Amino acid sequence: MKTTTTDHAKVLDRHRRRLAAIAAHNDIPENFAALLDHAVARPGDTSTLNFFDQGVSLTAAEFRDEVYRLAAGLSNIGVAKGTFVGVMIPNRVEFPVTWMAIGVLGAVMVPVNPVSTGPELDHIFLDTEATYLIHQAEFTETVATATGWRGAMSPKLVTLGTGLLDVDAGLRDADPDLTTWEGLRSAGSPDFRPGYEVSGADLVNIQYTSGSTGLPKGCMLAQRFWLVMGPGRAITSTVDVTSILAAHPFFYIDPQWHLTMALYSGADLHVGESLSASRYVERIRKYGIEFSLFPRPLIGTKGSPDEAATTLKLVSAIGAGADAVRDIRARFGCICNNAFGMTEVGVGLTLPEDLDDPDADGSCGVPALYREARVVRPDGSEADVGEPGELWMRGDGILLGYHNRPEANADSFVDGWFRTGDLATIDEKGYYWIVGRLKDMIRRSSQNISALEVEQVATTTPGVQLAAAVAVPDSYRGEEVKLYVKVEEGAATDSVTPEQIIEVCETALSPYKVPRFIEFVDDFPYTASSKIDKTALLRDVDDLRAVAWDREAQP
């Protein structure tokens, strides 16, 4: 039967009342320790964590024991409440064990991308004054190049070798002068509990994210953030999910909240070493996946007719338009909706799973559990229906602020509302639509890149005077990085080559931040405040690739 506008309004009203009742009841674990206890003692099935590429699988009870073993070992070397601990581990089961161990101690994890360079590590670890770093042994040489931080803080380094695969081998092969993850874990007891209180309001992550105001900023996230994100998502869902795929890097927020969701709900969590669009359907079939984020490179692809028979029940296709959402539903025979989330607020906007309204397809939906939203004009007043404005959000469990960034905090918060920097509209039915970004940020393959960070590195190339990084729309990666370059006054344009700029960028930036396109200009347009006017630079440019040097096209 065809639904009507009145039916849609009833579904939305029922959804809002349900979220209000859940928030009032607040049936969410108090902290990470309570979540682990719930995961082991919950009625019905308990979750299993399957790191399939690593060949390691842990039940909820085994996972909790490993967490406390490591927590005891970390406590023995001085990690305690408020200690900042860097973590540089790829998608291995030791990452969530380490994160939860840090959490039950009330310490703070500072996760970093395993492909980070020495200068990037210096920035993050000097900013946090981290005094410990747990890193996989293969990154030892990179860690050694973070000379600024190591010289200033003299941190305690903990190396991870074989991990849970073979503890004896890890201890046998380790340098006796080094502290090993395996050694700490084997010395600990699963019965360990810290002798002090840890609250859900306590800081547990400094999660770095790129923005428009310079180098990456550290989002201060409490344990409550992750409990609203994961268990909150499980509680509000009207679809029973028993198997989750998490293939994004664990140093980002998505696998972390997938973990807390699985532990709370009893769903099995299947984790790959890396995100693979080409193997997405294979993984869905092999592990009976019922919920996942949809890989951006697959948006718009058709697939094969038999994919409708997979186990998928629910898919979040972040950033997908209406046509793409409908295509995914038809392709897999599942519920699929867009949503809005960011490191600072977690899940901000979602659509009720039982809503069947074509007018909502492609929108980000309505405020999620514990979230309020508004669209605001530059003067702070409320925007009208259909009028673009900045999306502001507030609610229980959003970021506590940016670490060591008082000016950014002053700019980002207004009377408790967080300014997301995204442009949005609200339609007549109350659905929110993201229509652009205020932030000067590039989003390549779901990873945020600060344009200013790229520009600052590029201008260290001998002969380069100024640079401007912009986003180039790309069907596969979402966006690519393009760099406009002006050489020093009086020098010929060909005095600097694209290859020289790329070489400099590769020494200081992670691979995903290195520009793909480079175009030389005689001069830049400027604003009244003498800043490069990127709007004027890109005005009337139909194809940003047309005359640019393309790194991927080189032999």
C-alpha positions in Angstrom: 0.0 0.0 0.0 1.3 3.4 -0.9 2.2 5.5 2.1 1.1 9.1 2.5 2.6 12.3 3.8 0.5 11.8 7.0 1.9 8.3 7.4 5.4 9.6 7.1 4.7 12.3 9.7 3.4 9.6 12.1 6.5 7.5 11.6 8.8 10.5 12.3 6.7 11.4 15.4 6.9 7.9 16.7 10.6 7.8 16.1 11.2 11.1 18.0 9.1 9.9 20.9 11.0 6.6 21.0 14.3 8.4 21.1 13.1 10.7 23.9 12.0 7.7 25.9 15.3 5.9 25.4 17.2 9.0 26.4 15.1 9.4 29.6 15.6 5.8 30.6 19.4 6.0 29.8 20.0 2.2 29.5 23.6 2.7 28.4 26.6 1.3 30.3 28.3 3.8 32.6 31.8 3.3 31.3 34.0 0.9 29.3 34.3 -1.5 32.3 30.5 -1.7 32.5 30.3 -2.3 28.8 32.7 -5.3 29.0 30.8 -6.8 31.9 27.5 -6.3 30.0 29.1 -8.0 26.9 30.0 -11.1 28.9 26.8 -11.3 31.1 24.2 -10.2 28.6 21.3 -12.6 28.0 21.3 -14.4 24.7 24.2 -14.6 22.3 27.4 -12.7 23.1 29.7 -11.2 20.5 32.7 -12.7 18.9 35.5 -10.5 17.5 36.8 -12.0 14.3 39.9 -10.4 12.8 39.8 -12.6 9.8 42.8 -11.4 7.9 44.9 -11.9 11.1 43.4 -15.3 11.8 42.4 -14.3 15.4 39.0 -14.6 16.9 38.0 -13.8 20.5 34.7 -14.3 22.4 33.4 -11.5 24.5 34.7 -13.2 27.6 38.1 -13.8 26.1 38.3 -10.2 24.9 37.5 -8.9 28.4 40.2 -11.1 29.9 42.8 -9.9 27.4 41.8 -6.3 28.1 42.4 -6.6 31.9 45.6 -8.6 31.4 47.0 -5.8 29.3 45.6 -3.1 31.7 47.5 -4.8 34.5 50.7 -4.7 32.5 50.3 -1.1 31.6 49.5 -0.2 35.2 52.8 -1.9 36.2 54.8 0.5 34.0 53.0 3.6 35.3 49.9 4.1 33.0 47.2 5.4 35.2 44.1 7.7 35.1 44.9 10.7 32.8 48.0 9.2 31.2 48.3 10.0 27.5 49.2 6.9 25.5 49.9 7.0 21.8 48.8 4.0 19.8 50.2 3.2 16.3 48.8 -0.2 15.4 47.1 -1.3 12.2 43.8 -3.3 12.0 44.8 -6.1 14.4 42.9 -7.4 17.4 45.6 -5.9 19.6 44.3 -2.4 18.8 40.8 -2.8 20.5 42.4 -4.7 23.3 44.8 -1.8 23.9 42.1 0.8 23.5 39.8 -0.8 26.1 42.8 -1.5 28.4 43.6 2.2 28.3 40.0 3.0 28.9 39.4 0.8 32.0 42.5 2.5 33.5 41.0 5.9 32.9 44.0 6.8 30.7 43.7 8.5 27.3 44.5 6.9 23.9 46.0 9.1 21.2 45.6 7.0 18.0 47.7 7.8 14.9 47.7 6.6 11.3 50.3 3.8 10.9 51.5 5.6 7.8 52.2 8.8 9.6 55.6 10.5 9.1 58.0 11.7 11.8 56.9 15.3 11.5 53.2 14.2 11.8 54.0 12.2 14.9 55.9 15.2 16.3 52.8 17.4 15.9 50.4 15.1 17.5 52.5 13.8 20.4 54.0 17.2 21.3 50.5 18.6 21.2 49.2 16.0 23.7 52.5 15.6 25.5 52.0 11.8 25.3 54.4 10.0 27.6 53.9 6.5 26.2 53.6 5.0 22.7 52.5 1.5 21.8 53.5 0.8 18.3 54.0 -2.2 16.0 57.6 -3.1 15.7 57.7 -2.4 11.9 57.2 1.3 12.6 60.2 1.6 14.9 62.3 3.5 12.2 59.4 6.0 11.6 59.0 6.5 15.4 62.8 7.2 15.6 62.3 10.2 13.2 59.9 11.9 15.6 62.9 13.6 17.2 61.1 16.6 18.5 58.7 14.7 20.6 61.1 12.1 21.8 63.6 14.7 22.8 61.1 16.8 24.7 59.1 14.0 26.4 61.5 11.0 26.6 58.5 8.7 26.2 58.2 5.1 27.2 58.0 3.0 24.0 56.1 -0.3 23.9 56.6 -2.5 20.8 54.1 -4.9 19.5 55.5 -8.0 17.7 53.5 -11.2 17.3 50.8 -10.1 19.7 48.1 -12.7 20.6 49.2 -15.0 17.8 52.2 -16.3 19.7 53.1 -14.7 23.0 56.1 -17.0 23.7 57.7 -16.1 20.3 57.1 -12.4 21.0 58.9 -12.6 24.3 61.7 -14.8 23.0 62.5 -12.6 20.0 62.2 -9.3 21.8 65.2 -7.2 22.7 65.5 -7.5 26.6 66.1 -3.7 26.8 62.7 -3.1 25.2 59.2 -3.1 26.7 57.0 -5.4 24.6 53.2 -5.5 24.4 53.5 -9.3 24.7 55.5 -9.0 27.9 53.0 -6.6 29.5 50.1 -8.7 28.5 51.6 -12.0 29.8 52.5 -10.4 33.1 49.0 -9.2 33.8 46.0 -11.0 35.3 42.4 -11.1 33.9 41.3 -10.5 37.5 43.0 -7.1 37.7 40.8 -4.1 38.3 42.1 -0.5 39.0 41.7 0.6 42.6 39.9 3.9 41.6 36.7 5.1 39.9 36.6 5.7 36.2 33.6 7.6 34.9 31.8 7.7 31.5 32.6 11.5 31.6 36.4 10.8 31.7 38.4 11.5 28.7 39.4 8.4 26.7 40.5 9.6 23.2 42.3 12.5 21.7 41.1 11.8 18.1 42.9 14.0 15.6 40.9 15.3 12.6 41.9 17.8 9.9 40.1 21.1 9.6 40.4 24.4 7.9 42.3 26.2 10.6 45.7 24.6 10.1 47.3 21.4 11.3 45.1 18.5 12.6 43.2 19.3 15.9 42.7 16.8 18.7 39.0 16.1 19.5 38.6 15.3 23.2 36.2 12.4 23.4 34.9 10.9 26.7 33.9 7.3 27.2 30.3 8.5 27.0 30.9 9.5 23.3 31.5 5.9 22.4 28.7 4.5 24.5 26.2 6.9 22.9 27.6 6.0 19.5 27.7 2.2 19.7 25.2 1.0 22.3 23.0 4.0 21.5 22.9 2.9 17.9 22.0 -0.7 18.9 19.3 0.4 21.2 17.6 2.7 18.7 17.7 0.3 15.8 14.5 -1.4 14.9 16.5 -4.0 12.9 18.0 -7.0 14.7 21.6 -7.2 13.5 23.8 -10.2 14.5 26.9 -9.6 12.2 28.8 -6.4 11.5 31.6 -5.6 9.1 34.2 -3.1 10.1 37.0 -2.7 7.6 37.9 1.0 8.0 41.2 1.8 9.9 40.8 1.3 13.6 42.5 4.6 14.4 39.3 6.3 12.9 36.1 6.4 14.8 34.0 4.0 12.8 35.5 0.6 13.8 35.7 1.9 17.4 32.0 2.6 17.6 31.2 -0.6 15.7 33.1 -2.4 18.5 31.1 -0.9 21.3 27.9 -1.5 19.3 28.8 -5.2 18.9 29.8 -5.7 22.5 26.5 -4.2 23.7 24.2 -5.9 21.3 25.9 -9.3 21.1 26.5 -9.1 17.4 29.7 -10.6 15.9 32.2 -8.1 14.7 34.2 -9.0 11.6 37.3 -6.8 11.0 39.6 -6.8 7.9 43.1 -5.5 7.6 41.9 -2.8 5.3 38.9 -1.4 3.5 38.4 -3.2 0.2 35.7 -2.2 -2.2 36.6 -5.1 -4.6 36.2 -7.7 -1.8 33.1 -6.1 -0.2 30.5 -8.5 -1.6 32.8 -11.5 -1.0 33.2 -10.5 2.7 29.4 -10.0 3.0 28.8 -13.5 1.8 31.6 -15.3 3.6 30.8 -13.8 7.0 27.0 -13.4 6.8 27.3 -9.7 7.3 24.0 -7.9 8.2 25.2 -4.4 8.8 28.0 -2.3 7.3 29.1 1.1 6.0 28.9 1.1 2.3 32.2 1.6 0.4 32.2 4.9 -1.5 33.9 3.4 -4.6 30.9 1.1 -5.1 28.3 3.8 -5.1 26.7 4.0 -8.5 27.9 0.5 -9.5 25.3 -2.1 -10.4 26.7 -5.5 -9.3 25.1 -8.8 -10.2 21.5 -9.9 -9.8 22.3 -12.6 -7.1 23.5 -9.9 -4.7 19.9 -9.3 -3.5 20.1 -12.7 -1.9 23.0 -11.7 0.5 22.5 -11.5 4.3 22.7 -7.7 4.3 19.8 -6.1 6.3 21.1 -2.6 6.9 23.6 -0.3 5.2 24.7 3.2 5.9 25.8 5.0 2.7 27.3 8.2 4.0 27.4 10.9 1.4 25.2 9.0 -1.1 22.6 10.8 -3.1 19.0 9.7 -3.5 19.7 7.7 -6.7 22.6 5.9 -5.1 20.6 5.0 -2.0 17.8 3.5 -4.1 20.3 1.6 -6.2 21.9 0.0 -3.1 18.5 -1.0 -1.8 17.6 -2.6 -5.1 21.0 -4.2 -5.5 21.1 -5.9 -2.1 17.5 -6.0 -1.0 18.3 -4.2 2.2 17.5 -1.0 4.1 19.9 1.7 3.0 20.0 5.4 4.1 22.3 8.3 4.1 23.4 9.8 7.5 25.5 12.6 8.9 28.4 12.0 11.3 31.7 13.5 12.2 34.5 12.9 14.7 33.3 15.8 16.8 29.7 14.7 17.3 29.6 11.1 16.3 26.3 10.0 14.7 24.4 13.3 14.3 21.6 12.7 11.9 19.9 9.5 10.8 16.7 8.2 9.3 14.3 5.8 11.0 14.7 2.4 9.5 10.9 1.9 9.2 10.4 5.1 7.3 9.4 4.6 3.6 9.4 8.1 2.2 11.0 8.8 -1.2 11.3 12.4 -0.3 13.8 11.4 2.4 16.1 9.4 0.1 19.5 11.1 0.0 18.8 13.3 3.0 20.7 12.8 6.3 17.5 12.4 8.1 16.7 13.9 11.5 18.6 14.2 14.8 19.9 11.0 16.3 19.7 9.8 19.9 20.9 12.5 22.3 21.3 15.0 19.5 19.7 18.3 18.6 20.3 20.2 15.4 19.6 23.5 13.8 20.5 25.4 10.7 21.9 28.9 11.3 22.5 32.0 9.3 25.8 33.9 9.7 24.2 36.3 12.1 23.1 33.4 14.4 19.5 33.5 13.5 17.5 30.4 12.5 17.5 29.8 8.7 14.1 29.4 7.0 13.0 26.1 5.4 15.1 25.5 2.3 17.6 28.2 3.1 21.2 27.1 3.4 23.0 27.8 6.7 25.6 26.3 9.0 24.6 23.1 10.7 24.9 23.4 14.5 24.6 20.4 16.9 24.5 19.7 20.6 23.9 16.8 22.9 25.1 14.3 25.4 28.4 12.8 24.5 29.7 15.1 21.8 33.4 16.3 22.0 34.5 18.1 25.1 36.5 20.5 22.9 39.7 20.6 20.9 42.8 19.8 22.9 45.1 22.8 23.5 43.0 24.9 21.0 41.2 27.7 23.0 40.7 29.9 19.9 39.2 27.0 18.0 37.0 26.2 20.9 35.8 29.7 21.1 35.0 29.7 17.4 33.4 26.3 17.4 31.0 26.5 20.4 28.1 29.0 20.8 26.0 28.6 24.0 26.6 24.8 24.0 26.0 24.4 20.3 28.8 23.0 18.2 29.3 24.6 14.8 30.0 21.7 12.4 31.3 23.9 9.5 28.9 22.1 7.1 26.2 23.9 5.1 22.8 22.4 5.4 19.1 22.9 4.7 15.9 21.7 6.3 13.0 20.8 4.1 9.2 21.1 4.8 9.1 17.6 6.4 12.0 18.2 8.7 14.7 16.3 6.9 18.2 17.7 6.9 20.3 17.9 3.7 24.1 18.6 3.6 24.7 21.0 0.7 28.4 22.0 1.1 31.2 22.8 3.6 32.4 26.0 5.1 35.6 24.2 6.0 38.6 24.3 3.7 39.0 20.6 3.8 39.4 17.8 1.3 37.8 14.4 1.9 39.7 11.7 0.0 38.6 8.1 0.4 36.8 9.0 3.6 39.9 10.6 5.1 39.9 14.3 6.0 42.9 16.4 4.7 43.6 19.9 5.8 44.3 22.1 2.7 46.5 24.3 4.8 48.6 21.4 6.0 49.3 20.4 2.4 50.0 24.0 1.4 52.5 24.4 4.3 54.5 21.4 3.2 54.4 22.2 -0.5 55.8 25.7 0.1 58.9 24.2 1.7 59.9 23.0 -1.8 62.8 25.1 -3.0 61.5 27.7 -5.6 57.9 27.5 -4.5 56.5 30.8 -3.1 52.8 30.0 -2.6 50.4 27.1 -2.9 46.7 26.5 -2.7 45.2 23.1 -2.2 41.6 22.4 -3.4 39.4 19.4 -3.8 38.8 17.8 -7.2 35.6 15.7 -7.4 36.4 12.1 -8.1 34.0 9.2 -8.7 36.2 6.7 -7.1 37.8 8.4 -4.1 35.1 11.1 -3.5 37.7 13.9 -3.9 41.3 14.2 -5.0 43.9 16.8 -3.9 44.9 19.5 -6.4 47.7 22.0 -5.8 47.9 25.3 -7.5 51.5 26.6 -7.3 53.2 29.9 -7.8 57.0 29.9 -8.0 59.2 32.6 -6.5 59.2 36.0 -8.0 61.5 36.3 -11.0 61.8 32.6 -11.5 60.5 30.8 -14.6 57.5 28.5 -14.1 59.4 25.5 -15.2 62.2 26.1 -12.6 60.2 23.9 -10.3 58.9 20.6 -11.4 55.8 18.7 -10.2 58.1 15.8 -9.3 60.1 18.0 -7.0 57.0 19.1 -5.1 55.7 15.5 -4.8 59.1 14.4 -3.4 58.9 17.0 -0.7 55.3 16.2 0.1 56.0 12.5 0.3 58.7 13.1 3.0 56.3 15.0 5.3 52.8 13.8 4.5 50.9 10.5 4.7 50.4 9.1 1.2 46.7 9.9 1.1 47.5 13.6 1.6 50.0 13.9 -1.2 48.5 15.9 -4.2 47.5 14.1 -7.3 47.1 17.2 -9.5 49.4 20.2 -9.8 48.9 23.3 -11.8 51.2 26.3 -12.0 49.8 29.9 -12.0 51.5 33.2 -12.6 49.6 34.7 -9.6 46.7 34.2 -7.3 43.5 36.2 -6.7 43.3 37.6 -3.2 40.7 38.6 -0.7 40.6 42.0 1.0 42.5 40.4 3.9 45.3 39.3 1.5 44.4 35.7 1.6 44.3 33.5 -1.5 40.7 33.7 -2.8 40.0 30.1 -3.7 36.5 30.9 -4.8 37.8 33.3 -7.4 40.5 30.9 -8.3 38.0 28.2 -9.2 35.4 30.4 -10.7 34.5 29.5 -14.3 36.7 26.4 -14.2 34.6 23.6 -15.7 37.3 20.9 -15.4 39.9 21.1 -12.6 41.8 18.3 -14.3 42.0 19.7 -17.8 45.4 21.5 -17.8 46.8 20.0 -14.6 49.8 17.6 -14.2 48.4 14.3 -13.0 50.6 12.1 -10.8 48.7 9.0 -11.7 49.2 9.6 -15.4 52.9 9.6 -15.2 55.0 6.6 -16.4 
